[in-house]
Amino acid sequence: MEFITEHKSFFSAAIVILVAIIASRIIRRLLKRFFDQSSEHLNVDPTRYRFFRNMVDLVIFTLAGMLVVYSIPALRTLGLTLFAGAGIIAAVVGFASQQAFSNIISGIFIVIFRPFRVNDIIKVGSFDSGIVEDITLRHTVIRSFENRRLVIPNGVISEQTVLNSSLVDEHVCMLIDIGISYESDVDKALLILQDECIKHPSCVDRRKTDEKNAGEPIVEVKVLELSDSGVIIRAGVWADDAIKGFDMKCDLLLSVKKRFDTEGIEFPFHHRTTVFKN
């Protein structure tokens, strides 16, 4: 008889776990369908969807765990025994889970204050830059441009400086710094650099109406520095986002190099004079 009772208890626990898994998947699908249908009309941020989905999973499986403990007599007795010593256990668990609760609270603050969102391009402290892929209760997943995943605890992120390239305005100004020799024609080099930047398909015209009427150029080029070995010139070129800006910068470095070779603009080389004394 006791064997049958235990068998029924384990069977009930298995049903509870199965129901919890099915309920979690159904709710995930319903939430995803709702957010997908409403994103265009309500401008729903996917960050909140992902975090809310994780919260729902936590609640479902926590309730399922409590039901499993209650349905098995042995676990129920153990639970009552543990409850009797809840003061000591609470102190131990509280001390051991300080970091876990810190990560959860930090994750809630991230969703509320939104220093970054899912699909934003960010750089956290000294970590590599990447695209925010997911924000869970404990950590944030960032996909680097090498397609690697950075799993950073939310508590660590809250203590770091976050560079967000997608917050408010995704446009980015790429600074193209190139050195030329002192013997080269600086004015000609500036015109070549400006021309190559304007011709690039990713170059964005960010001038205001009054700036256009005043005849200001799309790309501004300047002499940045007179270094030991040559003249450093700079161009500021706008792109739609950081990814396009990086590709544009790589293209411009190559095209400017070819134009300088054709037009006779020399790149600087370090010179060293050695003096021999008797």
C-alpha positions, 0 to 999 in steps of 0.5 A: 500500500505504501509502495502504491502511495509513493508511486502515485506521488511520483506520478503526480510530481511528473505530471506537475513538471510536464504541465509546467513545461507545456504551460511555459512553452504555450505562454512563450508562443502567445507572448511572442505572437502578441509582441510580433503583432503589436510591435509595429502599432505599439512600438513594443521594445523586444527587451521587455518581451524577453525579460517578461518571458524569463520572469514568467518562466521563473514563476511557473517553475517555482510554483511547480517546484512547490507543488512537487515538494507538496505532492511527495510525502518524503519531500513534504516531511523534509520541507517541514524539517527545513522550515523549522530551521528556517532562520539558520537556512535563511541566513546561509542562503541569503549570504550565498545568494547575494550576488544572484539577487544583485544580478536580478535587481540589476536586470530589473533596473536595466529593463526599467531605465533601459540604458540599452535594449535588445539589438543595440550595439554596445561596449561594456567596460573593457569587453568587446563591442557587440549586439545585445542578444538577450537580457535574462534575470541573471545575465545579459548575452552580447553577440560580438562581431566575431559571432562569439557570445559574451555572457556578462552578469547584470551586476557587473554591467551595472558597475561598468560604463556602457557605450551605446551606439544605438541609443537615441540616434544610431548614426555614427561619425567615423573619424578617418585619420591619415598621415602624409609626408611634409613634402606632399601637397596638403591641399591636394591630399585634403581634396582627395580624402574629401572626394573619396569620402563623399563618393562612398555609398554609405556616406550620409549627409547630416547637414542642416538646411542653413548649413547647406545654404551656407555651402558647407561641405558634406564631409569636413576635412582638417589638418589634425596634427604636425607630427614628428614624421608627417602631417596628420589629416582627418575627415569626419564621415557619417554613416547610418550605424556603427556596422556600416561605419566600420565597413565604410572606414575600411573601404576608405582607407583602401581607396584613399591609399590607391588615390594617394599612390596615383596622385603622388601623395606620399605617406610619412616614414619615421626618420632616425639620425645617428651621430657617431662621436669619437 
